[in-house]
Amino acid sequence: MSDLHATDRVEVWPGLPFRQWQSTWAALHLWTQIVGKIRLVQTPWINHSWHVTLYVTSRGFTTSPIPHGTRTFQIDFDFIDHRLLVQTSDGAVRTLALAPRPTSDFYRELTTTLAELDMAVDIQTIPCELPDPTPFDKDAGHAAYDAGCANRFWRALVQADRVLKQFRARFIGKCSPVHFFWGSFDLAVTRFSGRRAPAHPGGVPHLPDWVVREAYSHEVSSCGFWPGNEQYPDPAFYAYAYPEPEGFRTAPVRPGGAFYHPELKEFLLPYEEVRQADPPEEALLDFLQSTYEAAAEAGGWNRKELERGPEPAPT
């Protein structure tokens, strides 16, 4: 048995009912897109769009340093003090409140702040990967911000990030960092077989097909954490393969609550199943490992060359 009492487990792995924080989710999705697009514009292109992502921190999200001429700046979401922090390499610091406000107001204040710091950045104002989006500067809605919900979401991400990094360490082939994609609003890590993949069909709303095809240029086994949306309104851990090899979707995976979603074309393990497991980390690692094995075995990956042996003893 775990040495965590039930009440402690609830605190470490907080409840995250999608319907209770849906409005805050919708606003944060757009606000992270604004910040992510700022990083996108200023950062040299890296394969598979790894240059656009955000990273989980001990207080929220960070862009990491973004170049602007010979200077750099970074933007951090702080879900403890509920502020957006802008810091520059020459010592300037500005803060914006994370509080109920229209998305257009968030956009204007952030872009004005960057201009005042001589860090002006122009971005495409149409949100990515959303149907029928409203430009950021014209979006008078999406104004909700529940501080408690935002904090619980971040605390769930802290745990997901921690376990995904343990899983990532088992692989010595090409592998992404554990990072947060603001377009799809999910935390992800992706392993690669090393072989080219057939061209992706594209078709992602408001995302150029060439970007999707470059992202999926090689065979992948990808997994992560997703807080849900209208199509599947519950937070869940996911795993998929591209291209999906024959036999993948019918492979036995663990733990018992995991299932293949035919419309999403990926395995899902509800977050609540992990949250209530004892201990949660082992249930999640079991899901990540078994779904990877399903992809690697069905896809004929050279597992001997791609996976680590036993971990070395600490020194």
N, C-alpha and C positions, 0 to 999 in steps of 0.2 A: 504493500500500500504506500501511496505517496505520503510524505510528511506534511503536506499542505492540508490544513483544515478546509472544509467546504467553503466557509466564509472567505478565507484567504484566496481560494481558487477563483471565486466569483470576482474578487477585486483584481487579481492578476489577469484573468481572462474575462473581461467585462461583458455583460449582456449587450447585444446590439440589434434589437428588433428593427428591421428596416422601416416599417411603417411609422415608428415613433420618431425617426430622425430623417425621414425622406426629404423634407423641405431643406434642412440643413445640408444634407448630402447633395442636393441639386445645386445649391449655392456654392458649396466648397468645390464641387466638380468644375464649375466655371472659374472660380477664383484661382484654383491650381492651374487651369489651362492658361489663364492670363500670365501667371508667373512662369509657367513652363514655356510658353511661346517667347517670352523675353529671353530665356536661356537659349532656345532654338535659334533665334535670329543672330545672337552674338557668338555662338560656339561653332567651331569647325565641325563639319559633318563626320560622324563616326558610324561605322557599319552598324546596321540593324537599329538605327536611330538611338543608340545608347547615349548620345550627346544631349538628348532633350529631357532626360528623366529627372525626377526628384529622388531624394534619399531620406529614409527615416532617421531621425535624431532622437536624443534623449529628451527633447521637448516638442518635437513635431516633424517638420520637413525642412530640408535645405536644398537649394539649387547646387551647392558647392560654388567655388569662385567662378565668376563669369568674366571673360576678358572684355575690356572696353578701351581700345587703344593700348597704352602702356599701363593702364590701371586695371583693377578688377573690382567687382562688387559681388555680393551674394545676397539672396533673399531667403529668409527663414520664416516659416510658420511656427508660431509658439502656441501650442494648445494647452499650456499651463497658465500663462498670464494672458493668453488670448490677444496676441498682437502679431503684426507682421513686421519683421525687423529687416531693414536695409542697411548693410554695412559696406564701406568701401575700403580699398587698400591704403588710402591716405588718411584713414581715421575717422571719416564722417559716419554718423549713425543717425538713422531716422526710424521712427516707429509709426505704424498705422494700426488703429484698433480693429480687431476682429470682433465684430458686433453686427447686429441686424442692420443691413444697409442694402440698397439696390446694387446689382452687379455693375451697372454703369457708374455709380459713385465710387465703388472700389477701383474700377479701371481708371477713372479720371484721377483719383488721388494718388494711385501708385505711379502712373505715367508722369504726373506733374512732379512728384517727389524725385523721380529719376532725372527729370530735366533740370530741376533746381540743383542737383548734385553734379551737373554736367555729364550725366550718364544717359542722355535721351536715347530711347529705343522705340522704333516703329514696328508694330506687329500687325499681322493679319487678324482682323477683329472677329472673323467668323469662327465659332467653336468647332472643334474637330470631333468626328465620330458620334455626332448627335443628329437625329433627324430634325429637319425644319428649325435650325438654330436661329436665334436672334443675335446680331452683332453685340459684342460686349458693351460698346459705347452707347447702344440704344436700348439695352435691357434694363427697363425700370422695375422688373420683377426679380425673381430669384434673390430675395432679400433676407431670407431667414438665417439666423445663426443662434443655435442653442449651444451655449458653452459646454454644458454637461455632456451633450451628445457628441460634440466635436472631440472632447477629451476622451470619451469612451472609445470612439473610433480610433484615435491615435494610440491608446493603450492596447487595443487589439492588434494594431499594426506593429507595435513594439514586440509583442510576442511572436507574431508571424515572421517578422524580419529576423528575429533571433533564431528561430527553428529553421527557416529557409537557408540561413547562412551555414548552419550545421550540415544540412543536406548538401549544399553546394560544395563543401569541403571534401566530400567523398569522390569527387570527379576531377580527373586531371586532363581531360580533353578540353576543347574550346567551350567556354561557359560564360554567360553574361554575369555582371554583378547582380546582386539583389537590389532591385530598383523599382520606383513607382512611376508607372505610365499614367500621365494625367489625361490622355485622350480617352482611354478605356477605364480609368480610375481604378487601377488594380496594382498590387504589389506582385512582382514576377521575378523568376529566375529561369533561364533557358539553357539547356544542354544541347550540344551539337554532335552529330555522328561524324562529321567531317566530309560528308558527301553532298553534292549538289542536289537540290530539290527541283521538281517541275515548277514552272511559273505559277505563282499564286493567281487565282482568278480576280482578286481585287474586290471592288464593290463596297468597301467600307465607307459610310457616309462622310462626306467632306474630308476625305483623306485620299490624296492622289494614288492611283494604282501603282505607280512606279515606287512609291515609298513602301507600300505593302509588299511588293515583289522583292525589293531589296531586303526588307526585314526577314522574309522567308526564303532567301536565296539558297539556303542549305537545310538539310533535314534537322528537325528539332524535336526534343521532348521538353515541353514547357509546363511550368506549374506556378501556382501563386495563390494569393488571397484577394477576394473580390467582395465588396460589401453588399452586392445585389443591385438589381434595378427592376423595372416594371416587368420584364420578361421572366425573371426569377427573383422574387422579392424577399430573399433571405441571404444573409452573408454566408459565404462558402469558400472552401479551398477547392481549387480546380487543377486538372492536369489534362493535357491533350498532346497529340503528336501531329506534326505536319511534315510530309503528307501522312495521313492516317493509314498505317499498314493493315492489311487484311488480318483479321483476328484480334485487333487491338480492343475494340469495343466489347467483345465477349470474354476478354481475359479476366480471370479471377483477381480481384484487388482487395485490399484490406484498408481499414477495418470494416466491420459488417455494415455500417451506415453509408458506405460509399456506393455510388451508382453512376451509370452512364446516362447522360442527358442527350437524347437523340437530336434535339433541335440545336442545342449549343455545341454538340459534337465534342463533348469532353466529359471526363469523370468529375463528379462533384462529391465533396464531403462537407455536409452542413457544418458551419462554424459551431453551432450549438452542440453537435455531437463531440467535437474536439473539446469544447469548453467543459463538458460534463464528464469527459474521460478521466481516468485515474492511472497514470498522469497524462495530461493533455499532450505533452511533447512527444511521448511515445506513440500515441495514436496518430498524430500528424506525421511524424517521420515514417510510420508504417504506410500511410497513404502515399506519401511522396515516393518512397522506395518502390512500393509494389506497382504503382502506375508507371514509373520510369522503367522498371523491369518489363512490364507489359509492352511498352513502346520499343524498347531495345531488343527484346526477343522476337517480337513480331516483325520488326524492321531489319533484323539481321545485323545489328550493330556489333562492332568489334569490342566487346565489353572488356576483354583482357587488357587491351591497350588504352582504354578510356577511364578505367576506374582505379581508385587507390586501393592499396592493400591495407592491412591493419594500421591504425594511427600510431605514430612513434610515441614512445614514452616521454613525458615531460622532462626537461633538463633543468 
